[in-house]
Amino acid sequence: MSGNDRKLWGGIAILLVGAVLLFGPVALGLPYEQIVGGVAVLGLAAGAYLVGTAEDGRPV
């Protein structure tokens, strides 16, 4: 597994965890929605960055 594959799958995993953190507390009505939501949004941004830069060439 090359570094690009690790970056891609790591980014996908972070995106999935971020999505669960973003929608889970809201759907279940758990406390601290805003704090968990803020962490989830940062995770989604990091995951999108990793997936976008995983392949060779320009990410845009």
C-alpha positions as a printed NumPy array, in Angstrom:
array([[  0.   ,   0.   ,   0.   ],
       [  1.529,   3.288,  -1.067],
       [  1.389,   6.572,   0.788],
       [ -1.308,   7.849,  -1.542],
       [ -3.539,   4.855,  -0.794],
       [ -3.053,   5.381,   2.93 ],
       [ -3.94 ,   9.034,   2.527],
       [ -7.062,   8.201,   0.53 ],
       [ -8.391,   5.547,   2.918],
       [ -7.422,   7.609,   5.96 ],
       [ -9.345,  10.568,   4.535],
       [-12.375,   8.384,   3.839],
       [-12.282,   7.036,   7.394],
       [-12.052,  10.557,   8.833],
       [-14.979,  11.646,   6.643],
       [-17.107,   8.756,   7.913],
       [-16.251,   9.431,  11.564],
       [-16.926,  13.141,  11.068],
       [-20.324,  12.423,   9.504],
       [-21.308,  10.162,  12.393],
       [-20.165,  12.776,  14.908],
       [-22.063,  15.495,  13.061],
       [-25.409,  13.739,  12.73 ],
       [-25.334,  11.259,  15.627],
       [-25.79 ,  13.605,  18.602],
       [-28.466,  15.605,  16.795],
       [-30.453,  12.498,  15.832],
       [-30.19 ,  10.971,  19.298],
       [-30.676,  14.225,  21.187],
       [-27.428,  13.943,  23.132],
       [-25.921,  16.928,  24.983],
       [-22.948,  18.955,  23.755],
       [-24.22 ,  19.099,  20.161],
       [-22.333,  22.289,  19.359],
       [-18.966,  21.088,  20.645],
       [-19.212,  17.714,  18.924],
       [-20.492,  19.449,  15.779],
       [-17.474,  21.756,  15.742],
       [-15.076,  18.829,  16.04 ],
       [-17.002,  16.974,  13.335],
       [-16.755,  19.887,  10.905],
       [-12.997,  20.072,  11.45 ],
       [-12.792,  16.332,  10.832],
       [-14.788,  16.652,   7.629],
       [-12.467,  19.387,   6.419],
       [ -9.378,  17.301,   7.212],
       [-10.852,  14.233,   5.513],
       [-11.768,  16.182,   2.4  ],
       [ -8.252,  17.608,   2.266],
       [ -6.674,  14.152,   2.541],
       [ -8.924,  12.648,  -0.123],
       [ -8.389,  15.618,  -2.439],
       [ -4.613,  15.499,  -2.212],
       [ -4.234,  11.703,  -2.221],
       [ -3.647,  11.37 ,  -5.964],
       [ -0.876,  12.805,  -8.08 ],
       [ -1.401,  16.132,  -9.765],
       [ -3.343,  19.163,  -8.703],
       [ -6.157,  18.615,  -6.184],
       [ -8.493,  21.093,  -7.868]])
